[in-house]
Structures are given as structure tokens and as C-alpha cells.
Amino acid sequence: MSAGGKAVGLLVALTSLAAVAAPTGQLFWPVPNTNVRVCAYRDHAGQDWRCGTNRYSGHKGTDISVGVGTDVLAALQGTVAQRNDGCPYGSLGSTCGGGAGNYVILSHGGDNSIYMHMTSGSGIAAQGARVSCGDRLGGSGSSGNSSGPHLHFEVRLGAGTSPWGGTSDEPFAGACGNSASFWNQQGSGYSSSCSVASTSPKSASTCGCPAGTYNLFNCNADKTARVRCSNGQVETEACEYGC
């Protein structure tokens, strides 16, 4: 091969590497309340990112336990590469939306983030819309192949222009996860199952406050208080009549 050919080959190789560069330290928690349970993490050959068992076989994302209608927020600025709306409340085995139900796929210039199982008619972001970190993408739900209300959040590297392309990857850094966290802030808490309330393994951030202010309160995992972001400030108050 000529020197010019080697240069072209090197350029192609470098371009390919750039396309799959991980969003290390760039992502923010995709729901307003960071103190929520995680039903299941990404599967790593029978283990989750901390070498525990809070996963199920073949699972490629993070299932965040939130009630119907909870704001789903963009984890990073991007463009809506694909979306789906119109699926009813789902059940295990449902193929609506390809099993993802109502969803949004954001393109981040080569990598994608995916938000599944949202509620139909909840203001799901439009095709081609450009969003900022923390902007609302729709309301959570249980559409498609889902056993109950939750948000399936997934990261795919090297997707290019293909919404469902690329390779799923683990956003959490841990002994059985990634060497570097994709999260802007990653806490040390851990929720072993959806029946056990615990601090989420994601510390609080203000990503969604200024650009995506949400005025609906969300109860914490212990049902002792409720939290919202109003005018760029996080507010917490006791549940006087119960959450």
C-alpha cells in the first residue's frame, strides 16, 4: 500500500474510534428524583455492575422504578433520531413499538441514549427535535413489553445514523461494570431490588433545573417527602397527607 493509502487507512481508523468514544462523565440521571429504586441493571454475564444479581438475562439497560407520568429527562443534549407514540399500557410479551412501547432515541453525534416504555399522549418529543440536557422527553409509563411502570434507559455506542444501531454499554463504573462512569456524578448507593428502598447509585444533580424546570412533585423512595425543581431550585417538602 502506498504512503497515501496508509494515511487514508489511518484516517478511517481514527474516525471510527472517534465515533465510538464513550460519553464519560457526561450523562445526567434521566428522571427528576435521584432517590429512586432501580429494578434491574444491565446484565454482565449473570452479574450487575457491582457484581450483584440485580439484573436479568440479556438486559441491556437500566430499569428505573418511577410511576406513570413521571417526567423523563434528556440525559445529554442531542437530537430525536426516532420516537414512537400510540402504544397502550403494555404487558410482558407485548410487541408494540418493537417491545419498547412509546420511546425516544436521542442521537449525541454517534452515540445514542434510549428511553423506553413511556405513556402515550404524554408529550413525547417530536422527531428531529433538538433538546438540551434535562429537557422533558415525555412521561414514564409501562407501554410495550413491560411488567409495570418504569423507565428503561440505555446507552448505545457507535450507533452512527442508525437509531437502534451500535453496541449497548454500561453507564455505571464498578467492579463488574465499566472502568469509567458515563454519569456526571455517580453515587455509591445501591438498590438490590424493587422491593427494597435504597439510595439510588446516582447522586443528585441540577441538570434539569434551569433548562427543563419541572413543576410536578415526585415522592422519594421512602414516601416521606416529595421533591420538585421550580425556577431552577430543588424543593423538598414533607408529605402532609401521605405520598
Salt bridges, closest charged atoms under 4 A:
ASP43 OD1 - ARG55 NE 3.03
ASP63 OD1 - HIS59 NE2 3.16
ASP63 OD1 - HIS150 NE2 3.69
ASP63 OD1 - HIS152 ND1 3.08
ASP71 OD1 - ARG136 NE 2.73
GLU154 OE1 - HIS152 NE2 2.81
GLU154 OE2 - ARG156 NE 2.79
GLU170 OE1 - HIS44 NE2 2.75
GLU235 OE1 - ARG228 NE 2.83
GLU237 OE2 - ARG226 NH2 2.60
